[in-house]
Amino acid sequence: MNIEEFSEYCLSLPDVTEATPFEKFSRGKYTILVFYVNSHMFCYL
C-alpha cells in the first residue's frame, strides 16, 4: 500500500478529515499529514 492508497482508505472511513497542523514546525521538504475523527487525531502520516 502506498501513501495515496492509505490516504484514500483513511478518508473513506466515516467522519474522517485531514489537515497539516504542524506545517510551521517543518523545516524540510516533509510535512506531517494528520487524519481526524470527530476532531480527534487518530493517524499521522
mmCIF entry with sequence, helices, sheets and N, C-alpha, C, O atoms, coordinates in Angstrom:
data_MODEL
# 
_entry.id   MODEL 
# 
_entity.id                         1 
_entity.type                       polymer 
_entity.pdbx_number_of_molecules   1 
# 
_entity_poly.entity_id                      1 
_entity_poly.type                           'polypeptide(L)' 
_entity_poly.nstd_linkage                   no 
_entity_poly.nstd_monomer                   no 
_entity_poly.pdbx_seq_one_letter_code       MNIEEFSEYCLSLPDVTEATPFEKFSRGKYTILVFYVNSHMFCYL 
_entity_poly.pdbx_seq_one_letter_code_can   MNIEEFSEYCLSLPDVTEATPFEKFSRGKYTILVFYVNSHMFCYL 
_entity_poly.pdbx_strand_id                 A 
# 
loop_
_entity_poly_seq.entity_id 
_entity_poly_seq.num 
_entity_poly_seq.mon_id 
_entity_poly_seq.hetero 
1 1  MET n 
1 2  ASN n 
1 3  ILE n 
1 4  GLU n 
1 5  GLU n 
1 6  PHE n 
1 7  SER n 
1 8  GLU n 
1 9  TYR n 
1 10 CYS n 
1 11 LEU n 
1 12 SER n 
1 13 LEU n 
1 14 PRO n 
1 15 ASP n 
1 16 VAL n 
1 17 THR n 
1 18 GLU n 
1 19 ALA n 
1 20 THR n 
1 21 PRO n 
1 22 PHE n 
1 23 GLU n 
1 24 LYS n 
1 25 PHE n 
1 26 SER n 
1 27 ARG n 
1 28 GLY n 
1 29 LYS n 
1 30 TYR n 
1 31 THR n 
1 32 ILE n 
1 33 LEU n 
1 34 VAL n 
1 35 PHE n 
1 36 TYR n 
1 37 VAL n 
1 38 ASN n 
1 39 SER n 
1 40 HIS n 
1 41 MET n 
1 42 PHE n 
1 43 CYS n 
1 44 TYR n 
1 45 LEU n 
# 
_struct_asym.id          A 
_struct_asym.entity_id   1 
# 
loop_
_struct_conf.conf_type_id 
_struct_conf.id 
_struct_conf.pdbx_PDB_helix_id 
_struct_conf.beg_label_comp_id 
_struct_conf.beg_label_asym_id 
_struct_conf.beg_label_seq_id 
_struct_conf.pdbx_beg_PDB_ins_code 
_struct_conf.end_label_comp_id 
_struct_conf.end_label_asym_id 
_struct_conf.end_label_seq_id 
_struct_conf.pdbx_end_PDB_ins_code 
_struct_conf.beg_auth_comp_id 
_struct_conf.beg_auth_asym_id 
_struct_conf.beg_auth_seq_id 
_struct_conf.end_auth_comp_id 
_struct_conf.end_auth_asym_id 
_struct_conf.end_auth_seq_id 
_struct_conf.pdbx_PDB_helix_class 
_struct_conf.details 
_struct_conf.pdbx_PDB_helix_length 
HELX_P HELX_P1 AA1 ILE A 3  ? SER A 12 ? ILE A 3  SER A 12 1 ? 10 
HELX_P HELX_P2 AA2 GLU A 23 ? PHE A 25 ? GLU A 23 PHE A 25 5 ? 3  
# 
_struct_conf_type.id          HELX_P 
_struct_conf_type.criteria    ? 
_struct_conf_type.reference   ? 
# 
_struct_sheet.id               AA1 
_struct_sheet.type             ? 
_struct_sheet.number_strands   3 
_struct_sheet.details          ? 
# 
loop_
_struct_sheet_order.sheet_id 
_struct_sheet_order.range_id_1 
_struct_sheet_order.range_id_2 
_struct_sheet_order.offset 
_struct_sheet_order.sense 
AA1 1 2 ? anti-parallel 
AA1 2 3 ? anti-parallel 
# 
loop_
_struct_sheet_range.sheet_id 
_struct_sheet_range.id 
_struct_sheet_range.beg_label_comp_id 
_struct_sheet_range.beg_label_asym_id 
_struct_sheet_range.beg_label_seq_id 
_struct_sheet_range.pdbx_beg_PDB_ins_code 
_struct_sheet_range.end_label_comp_id 
_struct_sheet_range.end_label_asym_id 
_struct_sheet_range.end_label_seq_id 
_struct_sheet_range.pdbx_end_PDB_ins_code 
_struct_sheet_range.beg_auth_comp_id 
_struct_sheet_range.beg_auth_asym_id 
_struct_sheet_range.beg_auth_seq_id 
_struct_sheet_range.end_auth_comp_id 
_struct_sheet_range.end_auth_asym_id 
_struct_sheet_range.end_auth_seq_id 
AA1 1 VAL A 16 ? ALA A 19 ? VAL A 16 ALA A 19 
AA1 2 VAL A 34 ? VAL A 37 ? VAL A 34 VAL A 37 
AA1 3 HIS A 40 ? TYR A 44 ? HIS A 40 TYR A 44 
# 
loop_
_atom_site.group_PDB 
_atom_site.id 
_atom_site.type_symbol 
_atom_site.label_atom_id 
_atom_site.label_alt_id 
_atom_site.label_comp_id 
_atom_site.label_asym_id 
_atom_site.label_entity_id 
_atom_site.label_seq_id 
_atom_site.pdbx_PDB_ins_code 
_atom_site.Cartn_x 
_atom_site.Cartn_y 
_atom_site.Cartn_z 
_atom_site.occupancy 
_atom_site.B_iso_or_equiv 
_atom_site.pdbx_formal_charge 
_atom_site.auth_seq_id 
_atom_site.auth_comp_id 
_atom_site.auth_asym_id 
_atom_site.auth_atom_id 
_atom_site.pdbx_PDB_model_num 
ATOM 1   N N  . MET A 1 1  ? 0.858   -1.174 0.000  1.00 0.00 ? 1  MET A N  1 
ATOM 2   C CA . MET A 1 1  ? 0.000   0.000  0.000  1.00 0.00 ? 1  MET A CA 1 
ATOM 3   C C  . MET A 1 1  ? 0.898   1.230  0.000  1.00 0.00 ? 1  MET A C  1 
ATOM 4   O O  . MET A 1 1  ? 1.839   1.313  0.789  1.00 0.00 ? 1  MET A O  1 
ATOM 5   N N  . ASN A 1 2  ? 0.614   2.178  -0.876 1.00 0.00 ? 2  ASN A N  1 
ATOM 6   C CA . ASN A 1 2  ? 1.401   3.409  -0.900 1.00 0.00 ? 2  ASN A CA 1 
ATOM 7   C C  . ASN A 1 2  ? 0.670   4.518  -0.150 1.00 0.00 ? 2  ASN A C  1 
ATOM 8   O O  . ASN A 1 2  ? -0.418  4.302  0.384  1.00 0.00 ? 2  ASN A O  1 
ATOM 9   N N  . ILE A 1 3  ? 1.265   5.692  -0.114 1.00 0.00 ? 3  ILE A N  1 
ATOM 10  C CA . ILE A 1 3  ? 0.719   6.797  0.672  1.00 0.00 ? 3  ILE A CA 1 
ATOM 11  C C  . ILE A 1 3  ? -0.651  7.230  0.162  1.00 0.00 ? 3  ILE A C  1 
ATOM 12  O O  . ILE A 1 3  ? -1.555  7.498  0.954  1.00 0.00 ? 3  ILE A O  1 
ATOM 13  N N  . GLU A 1 4  ? -0.807  7.298  -1.156 1.00 0.00 ? 4  GLU A N  1 
ATOM 14  C CA . GLU A 1 4  ? -2.086  7.720  -1.721 1.00 0.00 ? 4  GLU A CA 1 
ATOM 15  C C  . GLU A 1 4  ? -3.199  6.734  -1.386 1.00 0.00 ? 4  GLU A C  1 
ATOM 16  O O  . GLU A 1 4  ? -4.309  7.147  -1.049 1.00 0.00 ? 4  GLU A O  1 
ATOM 17  N N  . GLU A 1 5  ? -2.919  5.449  -1.476 1.00 0.00 ? 5  GLU A N  1 
ATOM 18  C CA . GLU A 1 5  ? -3.916  4.435  -1.150 1.00 0.00 ? 5  GLU A CA 1 
ATOM 19  C C  . GLU A 1 5  ? -4.286  4.489  0.327  1.00 0.00 ? 5  GLU A C  1 
ATOM 20  O O  . GLU A 1 5  ? -5.457  4.355  0.683  1.00 0.00 ? 5  GLU A O  1 
ATOM 21  N N  . PHE A 1 6  ? -3.288  4.687  1.186  1.00 0.00 ? 6  PHE A N  1 
ATOM 22  C CA . PHE A 1 6  ? -3.560  4.776  2.612  1.00 0.00 ? 6  PHE A CA 1 
ATOM 23  C C  . PHE A 1 6  ? -4.407  6.002  2.933  1.00 0.00 ? 6  PHE A C  1 
ATOM 24  O O  . PHE A 1 6  ? -5.329  5.933  3.746  1.00 0.00 ? 6  PHE A O  1 
ATOM 25  N N  . SER A 1 7  ? -4.094  7.114  2.295  1.00 0.00 ? 7  SER A N  1 
ATOM 26  C CA . SER A 1 7  ? -4.872  8.338  2.497  1.00 0.00 ? 7  SER A CA 1 
ATOM 27  C C  . SER A 1 7  ? -6.311  8.147  2.042  1.00 0.00 ? 7  SER A C  1 
ATOM 28  O O  . SER A 1 7  ? -7.240  8.556  2.737  1.00 0.00 ? 7  SER A O  1 
ATOM 29  N N  . GLU A 1 8  ? -6.504  7.529  0.882  1.00 0.00 ? 8  GLU A N  1 
ATOM 30  C CA . GLU A 1 8  ? -7.855  7.252  0.391  1.00 0.00 ? 8  GLU A CA 1 
ATOM 31  C C  . GLU A 1 8  ? -8.615  6.347  1.355  1.00 0.00 ? 8  GLU A C  1 
ATOM 32  O O  . GLU A 1 8  ? -9.802  6.552  1.606  1.00 0.00 ? 8  GLU A O  1 
ATOM 33  N N  . TYR A 1 9  ? -7.927  5.350  1.889  1.00 0.00 ? 9  TYR A N  1 
ATOM 34  C CA . TYR A 1 9  ? -8.574  4.446  2.848  1.00 0.00 ? 9  TYR A CA 1 
ATOM 35  C C  . TYR A 1 9  ? -9.026  5.211  4.095  1.00 0.00 ? 9  TYR A C  1 
ATOM 36  O O  . TYR A 1 9  ? -10.166 5.068  4.536  1.00 0.00 ? 9  TYR A O  1 
ATOM 37  N N  . CYS A 1 10 ? -8.137  6.015  4.654  1.00 0.00 ? 10 CYS A N  1 
ATOM 38  C CA . CYS A 1 10 ? -8.498  6.769  5.864  1.00 0.00 ? 10 CYS A CA 1 
ATOM 39  C C  . CYS A 1 10 ? -9.680  7.693  5.603  1.00 0.00 ? 10 CYS A C  1 
ATOM 40  O O  . CYS A 1 10 ? -10.585 7.796  6.431  1.00 0.00 ? 10 CYS A O  1 
ATOM 41  N N  . LEU A 1 11 ? -9.676  8.364  4.454  1.00 0.00 ? 11 LEU A N  1 
ATOM 42  C CA . LEU A 1 11 ? -10.759 9.289  4.140  1.00 0.00 ? 11 LEU A CA 1 
ATOM 43  C C  . LEU A 1 11 ? -12.069 8.571  3.818  1.00 0.00 ? 11 LEU A C  1 
ATOM 44  O O  . LEU A 1 11 ? -13.133 9.191  3.829  1.00 0.00 ? 11 LEU A O  1 
ATOM 45  N N  . SER A 1 12 ? -12.001 7.287  3.534  1.00 0.00 ? 12 SER A N  1 
ATOM 46  C CA . SER A 1 12 ? -13.232 6.536  3.269  1.00 0.00 ? 12 SER A CA 1 
ATOM 47  C C  . SER A 1 12 ? -13.968 6.149  4.550  1.00 0.00 ? 12 SER A C  1 
ATOM 48  O O  . SER A 1 12 ? -15.133 5.754  4.503  1.00 0.00 ? 12 SER A O  1 
ATOM 49  N N  . LEU A 1 13 ? -13.298 6.260  5.681  1.00 0.00 ? 13 LEU A N  1 
ATOM 50  C CA . LEU A 1 13 ? -13.929 5.954  6.963  1.00 0.00 ? 13 LEU A CA 1 
ATOM 51  C C  . LEU A 1 13 ? -14.888 7.081  7.338  1.00 0.00 ? 13 LEU A C  1 
ATOM 52  O O  . LEU A 1 13 ? -14.681 8.222  6.923  1.00 0.00 ? 13 LEU A O  1 
ATOM 53  N N  . PRO A 1 14 ? -15.929 6.787  8.112  1.00 0.00 ? 14 PRO A N  1 
ATOM 54  C CA . PRO A 1 14 ? -16.913 7.822  8.455  1.00 0.00 ? 14 PRO A CA 1 
ATOM 55  C C  . PRO A 1 14 ? -16.327 8.924  9.339  1.00 0.00 ? 14 PRO A C  1 
ATOM 56  O O  . PRO A 1 14 ? -15.550 8.657  10.255 1.00 0.00 ? 14 PRO A O  1 
ATOM 57  N N  . ASP A 1 15 ? -16.709 10.149 9.051  1.00 0.00 ? 15 ASP A N  1 
ATOM 58  C CA . ASP A 1 15 ? -16.361 11.337 9.836  1.00 0.00 ? 15 ASP A CA 1 
ATOM 59  C C  . ASP A 1 15 ? -14.864 11.628 9.881  1.00 0.00 ? 15 ASP A C  1 
ATOM 60  O O  . ASP A 1 15 ? -14.394 12.210 10.859 1.00 0.00 ? 15 ASP A O  1 
ATOM 61  N N  . VAL A 1 16 ? -14.111 11.254 8.879  1.00 0.00 ? 16 VAL A N  1 
ATOM 62  C CA . VAL A 1 16 ? -12.670 11.488 8.852  1.00 0.00 ? 16 VAL A CA 1 
ATOM 63  C C  . VAL A 1 16 ? -12.357 12.722 8.020  1.00 0.00 ? 16 VAL A C  1 
ATOM 64  O O  . VAL A 1 16 ? -12.893 12.905 6.926  1.00 0.00 ? 16 VAL A O  1 
ATOM 65  N N  . THR A 1 17 ? -11.482 13.562 8.556  1.00 0.00 ? 17 THR A N  1 
ATOM 66  C CA . THR A 1 17 ? -10.965 14.712 7.827  1.00 0.00 ? 17 THR A CA 1 
ATOM 67  C C  . THR A 1 17 ? -9.447  14.679 7.915  1.00 0.00 ? 17 THR A C  1 
ATOM 68  O O  . THR A 1 17 ? -8.884  13.947 8.729  1.00 0.00 ? 17 THR A O  1 
ATOM 69  N N  . GLU A 1 18 ? -8.782  15.477 7.072  1.00 0.00 ? 18 GLU A N  1 
ATOM 70  C CA . GLU A 1 18 ? -7.325  15.533 7.104  1.00 0.00 ? 18 GLU A CA 1 
ATOM 71  C C  . GLU A 1 18 ? -6.870  16.974 7.190  1.00 0.00 ? 18 GLU A C  1 
ATOM 72  O O  . GLU A 1 18 ? -7.568  17.889 6.753  1.00 0.00 ? 18 GLU A O  1 
ATOM 73  N N  . ALA A 1 19 ? -5.690  17.165 7.758  1.00 0.00 ? 19 ALA A N  1 
ATOM 74  C CA . ALA A 1 19 ? -5.113  18.501 7.882  1.00 0.00 ? 19 ALA A CA 1 
ATOM 75  C C  . ALA A 1 19 ? -3.613  18.373 8.086  1.00 0.00 ? 19 ALA A C  1 
ATOM 76  O O  . ALA A 1 19 ? -3.095  17.282 8.325  1.00 0.00 ? 19 ALA A O  1 
ATOM 77  N N  . THR A 1 20 ? -2.928  19.499 7.987  1.00 0.00 ? 20 THR A N  1 
ATOM 78  C CA . THR A 1 20 ? -1.486  19.549 8.255  1.00 0.00 ? 20 THR A CA 1 
ATOM 79  C C  . THR A 1 20 ? -1.240  20.593 9.351  1.00 0.00 ? 20 THR A C  1 
ATOM 80  O O  . THR A 1 20 ? -0.808  21.709 9.064  1.00 0.00 ? 20 THR A O  1 
ATOM 81  N N  . PRO A 1 21 ? -1.516  20.229 10.595 1.00 0.00 ? 21 PRO A N  1 
ATOM 82  C CA . PRO A 1 21 ? -1.431  21.204 11.687 1.00 0.00 ? 21 PRO A CA 1 
ATOM 83  C C  . PRO A 1 21 ? -0.014  21.561 12.107 1.00 0.00 ? 21 PRO A C  1 
ATOM 84  O O  . PRO A 1 21 ? 0.169   22.519 12.858 1.00 0.00 ? 21 PRO A O  1 
ATOM 85  N N  . PHE A 1 22 ? 0.988   20.833 11.654 1.00 0.00 ? 22 PHE A N  1 
ATOM 86  C CA . PHE A 1 22 ? 2.358   21.064 12.099 1.00 0.00 ? 22 PHE A CA 1 
ATOM 87  C C  . PHE A 1 22 ? 3.230   21.701 11.027 1.00 0.00 ? 22 PHE A C  1 
ATOM 88  O O  . PHE A 1 22 ? 4.454   21.596 11.100 1.00 0.00 ? 22 PHE A O  1 
ATOM 89  N N  . GLU A 1 23 ? 2.639   22.360 10.033 1.00 0.00 ? 23 GLU A N  1 
ATOM 90  C CA . GLU A 1 23 ? 3.410   22.946 8.942  1.00 0.00 ? 23 GLU A CA 1 
ATOM 91  C C  . GLU A 1 23 ? 4.430   23.971 9.419  1.00 0.00 ? 23 GLU A C  1 
ATOM 92  O O  . GLU A 1 23 ? 5.530   24.044 8.872  1.00 0.00 ? 23 GLU A O  1 
ATOM 93  N N  . LYS A 1 24 ? 4.088   24.753 10.419 1.00 0.00 ? 24 LYS A N  1 
ATOM 94  C CA . LYS A 1 24 ? 5.014   25.793 10.859 1.00 0.00 ? 24 LYS A CA 1 
ATOM 95  C C  . LYS A 1 24 ? 6.249   25.215 11.551 1.00 0.00 ? 24 LYS A C  1 
ATOM 96  O O  . LYS A 1 24 ? 7.233   25.928 11.744 1.00 0.00 ? 24 LYS A O  1 
ATOM 97  N N  . PHE A 1 25 ? 6.211   23.923 11.930 1.00 0.00 ? 25 PHE A N  1 
ATOM 98  C CA . PHE A 1 25 ? 7.350   23.292 12.573 1.00 0.00 ? 25 PHE A CA 1 
ATOM 99  C C  . PHE A 1 25 ? 8.238   22.528 11.602 1.00 0.00 ? 25 PHE A C  1 
ATOM 100 O O  . PHE A 1 25 ? 9.353   22.152 11.962 1.00 0.00 ? 25 PHE A O  1 
ATOM 101 N N  . SER A 1 26 ? 7.769   22.287 10.371 1.00 0.00 ? 26 SER A N  1 
ATOM 102 C CA . SER A 1 26 ? 8.563   21.508 9.424  1.00 0.00 ? 26 SER A CA 1 
ATOM 103 C C  . SER A 1 26 ? 9.633   22.392 8.798  1.00 0.00 ? 26 SER A C  1 
ATOM 104 O O  . SER A 1 26 ? 9.354   23.505 8.352  1.00 0.00 ? 26 SER A O  1 
ATOM 105 N N  . ARG A 1 27 ? 10.839  21.889 8.771  1.00 0.00 ? 27 ARG A N  1 
ATOM 106 C CA . ARG A 1 27 ? 11.955  22.657 8.218  1.00 0.00 ? 27 ARG A CA 1 
ATOM 107 C C  . ARG A 1 27 ? 12.445  22.081 6.904  1.00 0.00 ? 27 ARG A C  1 
ATOM 108 O O  . ARG A 1 27 ? 13.220  22.727 6.199  1.00 0.00 ? 27 ARG A O  1 
ATOM 109 N N  . GLY A 1 28 ? 12.021  20.909 6.572  1.00 0.00 ? 28 GLY A N  1 
ATOM 110 C CA . GLY A 1 28 ? 12.474  20.269 5.353  1.00 0.00 ? 28 GLY A CA 1 
ATOM 111 C C  . GLY A 1 28 ? 11.378  20.206 4.318  1.00 0.00 ? 28 GLY A C  1 
ATOM 112 O O  . GLY A 1 28 ? 10.446  21.010 4.315  1.00 0.00 ? 28 GLY A O  1 
ATOM 113 N N  . LYS A 1 29 ? 11.509  19.247 3.454  1.00 0.00 ? 29 LYS A N  1 
ATOM 114 C CA . LYS A 1 29 ? 10.526  19.085 2.396  1.00 0.00 ? 29 LYS A CA 1 
ATOM 115 C C  . LYS A 1 29 ? 9.337   18.239 2.815  1.00 0.00 ? 29 LYS A C  1 
ATOM 116 O O  . LYS A 1 29 ? 8.405   18.055 2.032  1.00 0.00 ? 29 LYS A O  1 
ATOM 117 N N  . TYR A 1 30 ? 9.352   17.719 4.041  1.00 0.00 ? 30 TYR A N  1 
ATOM 118 C CA . TYR A 1 30 ? 8.295   16.832 4.505  1.00 0.00 ? 30 TYR A CA 1 
ATOM 119 C C  . TYR A 1 30 ? 7.352   17.563 5.443  1.00 0.00 ? 30 TYR A C  1 
ATOM 120 O O  . TYR A 1 30 ? 7.777   18.394 6.246  1.00 0.00 ? 30 TYR A O  1 
ATOM 121 N N  . THR A 1 31 ? 6.085   17.252 5.336  1.00 0.00 ? 31 THR A N  1 
ATOM 122 C CA . THR A 1 31 ? 5.093   17.752 6.279  1.00 0.00 ? 31 THR A CA 1 
ATOM 123 C C  . THR A 1 31 ? 4.364   16.553 6.870  1.00 0.00 ? 31 THR A C  1 
ATOM 124 O O  . THR A 1 31 ? 4.387   15.458 6.309  1.00 0.00 ? 31 THR A O  1 
ATOM 125 N N  . ILE A 1 32 ? 3.731   16.769 7.987  1.00 0.00 ? 32 ILE A N  1 
ATOM 126 C CA . ILE A 1 32 ? 3.005   15.694 8.660  1.00 0.00 ? 32 ILE A CA 1 
ATOM 127 C C  . ILE A 1 32 ? 1.526   15.857 8.353  1.00 0.00 ? 32 ILE A C  1 
ATOM 128 O O  . ILE A 1 32 ? 0.917   16.874 8.685  1.00 0.00 ? 32 ILE A O  1 
ATOM 129 N N  . LEU A 1 33 ? 0.964   14.852 7.723  1.00 0.00 ? 33 LEU A N  1 
ATOM 130 C CA . LEU A 1 33 ? -0.458  14.828 7.424  1.00 0.00 ? 33 LEU A CA 1 
ATOM 131 C C  . LEU A 1 33 ? -1.160  14.099 8.565  1.00 0.00 ? 33 LEU A C  1 
ATOM 132 O O  . LEU A 1 33 ? -0.757  13.002 8.952  1.00 0.00 ? 33 LEU A O  1 
ATOM 133 N N  . VAL A 1 34 ? -2.202  14.712 9.094  1.00 0.00 ? 34 VAL A N  1 
ATOM 134 C CA . VAL A 1 34 ? -2.918  14.151 10.243 1.00 0.00 ? 34 VAL A CA 1 
ATOM 135 C C  . VAL A 1 34 ? -4.370  13.898 9.851  1.00 0.00 ? 34 VAL A C  1 
ATOM 136 O O  . VAL A 1 34 ? -5.015  14.739 9.226  1.00 0.00 ? 34 VAL A O  1 
ATOM 137 N N  . PHE A 1 35 ? -4.865  12.737 10.225 1.00 0.00 ? 35 PHE A N  1 
ATOM 138 C CA . PHE A 1 35 ? -6.260  12.391 9.995  1.00 0.00 ? 35 PHE A CA 1 
ATOM 139 C C  . PHE A 1 35 ? -7.005  12.485 11.319 1.00 0.00 ? 35 PHE A C  1 
ATOM 140 O O  . PHE A 1 35 ? -6.505  12.068 12.364 1.00 0.00 ? 35 PHE A O  1 
ATOM 141 N N  . TYR A 1 36 ? -8.213  13.043 11.251 1.00 0.00 ? 36 TYR A N  1 
ATOM 142 C CA . TYR A 1 36 ? -9.033  13.270 12.439 1.00 0.00 ? 36 TYR A CA 1 
ATOM 143 C C  . TYR A 1 36 ? -10.361 12.533 12.327 1.00 0.00 ? 36 TYR A C  1 
ATOM 144 O O  . TYR A 1 36 ? -10.923 12.402 11.240 1.00 0.00 ? 36 TYR A O  1 
ATOM 145 N N  . VAL A 1 37 ? -10.847 12.058 13.454 1.00 0.00 ? 37 VAL A N  1 
ATOM 146 C CA . VAL A 1 37 ? -12.214 11.552 13.563 1.00 0.00 ? 37 VAL A CA 1 
ATOM 147 C C  . VAL A 1 37 ? -12.882 12.380 14.644 1.00 0.00 ? 37 VAL A C  1 
ATOM 148 O O  . VAL A 1 37 ? -12.469 12.361 15.803 1.00 0.00 ? 37 VAL A O  1 
ATOM 149 N N  . ASN A 1 38 ? -13.914 13.106 14.254 1.00 0.00 ? 38 ASN A N  1 
ATOM 150 C CA . ASN A 1 38 ? -14.631 13.971 15.197 1.00 0.00 ? 38 ASN A CA 1 
ATOM 151 C C  . ASN A 1 38 ? -13.683 14.867 15.989 1.00 0.00 ? 38 ASN A C  1 
ATOM 152 O O  . ASN A 1 38 ? -13.790 14.960 17.212 1.00 0.00 ? 38 ASN A O  1 
ATOM 153 N N  . SER A 1 39 ? -12.768 15.516 15.301 1.00 0.00 ? 39 SER A N  1 
ATOM 154 C CA . SER A 1 39 ? -11.803 16.470 15.871 1.00 0.00 ? 39 SER A CA 1 
ATOM 155 C C  . SER A 1 39 ? -10.753 15.830 16.772 1.00 0.00 ? 39 SER A C  1 
ATOM 156 O O  . SER A 1 39 ? -10.091 16.540 17.529 1.00 0.00 ? 39 SER A O  1 
ATOM 157 N N  . HIS A 1 40 ? -10.580 14.511 16.712 1.00 0.00 ? 40 HIS A N  1 
ATOM 158 C CA . HIS A 1 40 ? -9.558  13.814 17.478 1.00 0.00 ? 40 HIS A CA 1 
ATOM 159 C C  . HIS A 1 40 ? -8.561  13.177 16.515 1.00 0.00 ? 40 HIS A C  1 
ATOM 160 O O  . HIS A 1 40 ? -8.952  12.465 15.590 1.00 0.00 ? 40 HIS A O  1 
ATOM 161 N N  . MET A 1 41 ? -7.286  13.432 16.733 1.00 0.00 ? 41 MET A N  1 
ATOM 162 C CA . MET A 1 41 ? -6.261  12.871 15.868 1.00 0.00 ? 41 MET A CA 1 
ATOM 163 C C  . MET A 1 41 ? -6.211  11.345 16.030 1.00 0.00 ? 41 MET A C  1 
ATOM 164 O O  . MET A 1 41 ? -6.233  10.833 17.149 1.00 0.00 ? 41 MET A O  1 
ATOM 165 N N  . PHE A 1 42 ? -6.145  10.633 14.912 1.00 0.00 ? 42 PHE A N  1 
ATOM 166 C CA . PHE A 1 42 ? -6.024  9.185  15.019 1.00 0.00 ? 42 PHE A CA 1 
ATOM 167 C C  . PHE A 1 42 ? -4.921  8.613  14.164 1.00 0.00 ? 42 PHE A C  1 
ATOM 168 O O  . PHE A 1 42 ? -4.588  7.438  14.315 1.00 0.00 ? 42 PHE A O  1 
ATOM 169 N N  . CYS A 1 43 ? -4.333  9.399  13.263 1.00 0.00 ? 43 CYS A N  1 
ATOM 170 C CA . CYS A 1 43 ? -3.279  8.856  12.416 1.00 0.00 ? 43 CYS A CA 1 
ATOM 171 C C  . CYS A 1 43 ? -2.383  9.991  11.921 1.00 0.00 ? 43 CYS A C  1 
ATOM 172 O O  . CYS A 1 43 ? -2.870  11.027 11.471 1.00 0.00 ? 43 CYS A O  1 
ATOM 173 N N  . TYR A 1 44 ? -1.071  9.783  12.010 1.00 0.00 ? 44 TYR A N  1 
ATOM 174 C CA . TYR A 1 44 ? -0.082  10.719 11.487 1.00 0.00 ? 44 TYR A CA 1 
ATOM 175 C C  . TYR A 1 44 ? 0.612   10.053 10.303 1.00 0.00 ? 44 TYR A C  1 
ATOM 176 O O  . TYR A 1 44 ? 0.957   8.872  10.351 1.00 0.00 ? 44 TYR A O  1 
ATOM 177 N N  . LEU A 1 45 ? 0.810   10.826 9.251  1.00 0.00 ? 45 LEU A N  1 
ATOM 178 C CA . LEU A 1 45 ? 1.457   10.272 8.068  1.00 0.00 ? 45 LEU A CA 1 
ATOM 179 C C  . LEU A 1 45 ? 2.489   11.246 7.556  1.00 0.00 ? 45 LEU A C  1 
ATOM 180 O O  . LEU A 1 45 ? 3.155   10.972 6.557  1.00 0.00 ? 45 LEU A O  1 
# 
